[in-house]
Amino acid sequence: MRLLSVLLAAALLSFAARADEVDLSSRRRSGEPPRYVLRAEGGNEFAPFGYVGGVFSWLVESRSEIEIGAGGGFPGLQLGLAARRLFGDEGQYFLAELSLAGNTKVNRGLEQNSTLVNPQGAAASSSLWTLLGFGLEIRQDFYSLDLAGDIVFLTTSLTPHWAVHGGVGLGF
């Protein structure tokens, strides 16, 4: 009788131990991309997050994301805000983005010989610009990779400029 009660207790404890087991990987197995990503970003002088910077990316819904970031504009701090639309499945996407960026010290794209430059614009120590671009993004499991090319519209010049930026991030 004692042996039977020990076996019964062992069986009950094993079922209780199984009930306490929690599967934290179910979200990853479902193929759902990470909702939040912290990414190290690099780019050229007109990149929305500077030559070297950091970005917080939030997947608002399954195909729309918002990014906010900052980085070194050398000199100055470059700040950016981007809205992206993703096209594709299974964590591999084409993207279209609209961004607003600025630098606190350098008036990017200021041309001294331009007829668009007024005295107020010439004296400005910072500038804003808008970017419209396309690229690729991989957003799977716990990582993110992206690369985008943009046409840049400046507040001080009609001369077209280009931006290229991309980065590597960790998702959660």
HELIX and SHEET records of a PDB file:
HELIX    1   1 ARG A    2  ALA A   19  1                                  18    
HELIX    2   2 SER A   26  ARG A   29  1                                   4    
HELIX    3   3 PRO A  119  ALA A  123  1                                   5    
SHEET    1   A 9 TYR A  36  GLY A  43  0                                        
SHEET    2   A 9 VAL A  52  GLU A  61 -1                                        
SHEET    3   A 9 SER A  64  GLY A  72 -1                                        
SHEET    4   A 9 LEU A  77  ASP A  89 -1                                        
SHEET    5   A 9 GLN A  92  ASN A 103 -1                                        
SHEET    6   A 9 SER A 127  GLN A 140 -1                                        
SHEET    7   A 9 TYR A 143  LEU A 154 -1                                        
SHEET    8   A 9 HIS A 161  GLY A 171 -1                                        
SHEET    9   A 9 TYR A  36  GLY A  43 -1                                        
END                                                                             
